[in-house]
């Protein structure tokens, strides 16, 4: 069970990091245009790598565990995204979002307990 939780947290962290890298990529680009130049954006390549790793780990989790357990545990990506946005982009996190995160954590706790 601990392995499932740790792998789910890693998958969620990789997904959140992919989103952070994607935001860095959009800031680096300035105005967005479709061109071959976009493939020289290292932030975009890092985003793709993080999301690819998250997807491979997601497939492993789905193959070996119940979807009804694994999918709710992926809610940790919302938590990681919010914390990383606060750290890297200085985004304001109002109390209502913190309450939402507390509810997500509570739900993840109950889902993991029911899977024992």
C-alpha positions as CSV (number, residue, x, y, z in Angstrom):
1,X,0.0,0.0,0.0
2,X,2.8,2.4,0.8
3,X,4.3,1.6,-2.6
4,X,1.0,2.6,-4.3
5,X,0.8,5.8,-2.4
6,X,4.5,6.7,-3.1
7,X,4.2,5.9,-6.8
8,X,0.9,7.9,-7.0
9,X,2.6,10.9,-5.4
10,X,5.6,10.6,-7.7
11,X,3.2,10.4,-10.7
12,X,1.3,13.5,-9.5
13,X,4.5,15.4,-8.8
14,X,5.8,14.6,-12.4
15,X,2.5,15.8,-13.8
16,X,2.6,19.0,-11.8
17,X,6.3,19.7,-12.7
18,X,5.3,19.2,-16.4
19,X,2.7,22.0,-15.9
20,X,5.3,24.3,-14.2
21,X,7.8,23.7,-17.0
22,X,5.0,24.4,-19.5
23,X,4.4,27.8,-17.8
24,X,8.1,28.5,-17.9
25,X,8.1,27.6,-21.6
26,X,5.3,30.1,-22.4
27,X,7.0,32.8,-20.5
28,X,10.3,32.2,-22.3
29,X,8.6,32.3,-25.7
30,X,7.0,35.6,-25.2
31,X,4.4,35.8,-27.9
32,X,3.3,32.3,-29.0
33,X,3.8,31.4,-32.6
34,X,3.8,28.0,-34.3
35,X,7.3,27.5,-35.8
36,X,10.2,25.1,-35.7
37,X,11.8,27.4,-33.1
38,X,9.5,26.1,-30.5
39,X,11.5,22.8,-30.5
40,X,14.5,24.7,-29.2
41,X,12.6,25.7,-26.0
42,X,14.2,23.6,-23.3
43,X,11.4,24.3,-20.9
44,X,9.0,22.8,-23.4
45,X,11.1,19.7,-23.8
46,X,11.4,19.3,-20.0
47,X,7.6,19.6,-19.8
48,X,7.2,16.9,-22.4
49,X,9.7,14.7,-20.6
50,X,8.0,15.1,-17.2
51,X,4.6,14.4,-18.7
52,X,5.8,11.4,-20.6
53,X,7.3,10.0,-17.4
54,X,4.1,10.7,-15.6
55,X,2.1,8.9,-18.3
56,X,4.4,5.8,-18.2
57,X,4.0,5.7,-14.4
58,X,0.3,6.2,-14.8
59,X,0.0,3.2,-17.1
60,X,2.0,1.1,-14.6
61,X,-0.4,2.1,-11.8
62,X,-3.5,1.4,-13.8
63,X,-2.2,-2.0,-14.8
64,X,-1.4,-3.1,-11.3
65,X,-4.1,-1.3,-9.1
66,X,-7.7,-0.5,-9.1
67,X,-8.7,2.6,-11.1
68,X,-11.1,3.5,-8.3
69,X,-8.2,3.9,-6.0
70,X,-5.4,5.2,-8.3
71,X,-7.4,8.0,-10.0
72,X,-8.5,9.7,-6.7
73,X,-4.9,9.6,-5.5
74,X,-3.8,11.5,-8.6
75,X,-5.6,14.5,-7.0
76,X,-2.2,15.1,-5.4
77,X,-1.2,16.8,-8.7
78,X,-3.6,19.7,-7.7
79,X,-1.8,20.1,-4.4
80,X,1.6,20.0,-6.0
81,X,0.6,22.4,-8.7
82,X,-0.7,25.0,-6.3
83,X,2.4,24.7,-4.0
84,X,4.8,24.9,-7.0
85,X,2.9,27.9,-8.4
86,X,3.3,29.7,-5.1
87,X,7.1,28.8,-4.9
88,X,8.1,29.5,-8.5
89,X,5.6,32.2,-9.7
90,X,4.7,33.9,-6.4
91,X,1.0,33.2,-7.1
92,X,-1.4,34.2,-4.3
93,X,-3.0,31.3,-2.6
94,X,-6.2,32.4,-0.8
95,X,-7.6,30.6,2.2
96,X,-10.5,29.1,0.1
97,X,-7.9,27.2,-2.0
98,X,-6.1,26.0,1.1
99,X,-9.4,24.7,2.3
100,X,-9.9,23.0,-1.0
101,X,-6.5,21.3,-0.7
102,X,-7.4,20.2,2.8
103,X,-10.5,18.5,1.4
104,X,-8.5,16.8,-1.3
105,X,-6.0,15.5,1.2
106,X,-8.9,14.2,3.4
107,X,-10.4,12.5,0.4
108,X,-7.1,10.9,-0.5
109,X,-6.7,9.7,3.0
110,X,-10.1,8.0,3.0
111,X,-9.5,6.4,-0.4
112,X,-6.1,5.0,0.6
113,X,-7.5,3.7,3.9
114,X,-10.3,1.9,2.0
115,X,-7.8,0.2,-0.3
116,X,-6.0,-1.6,2.6
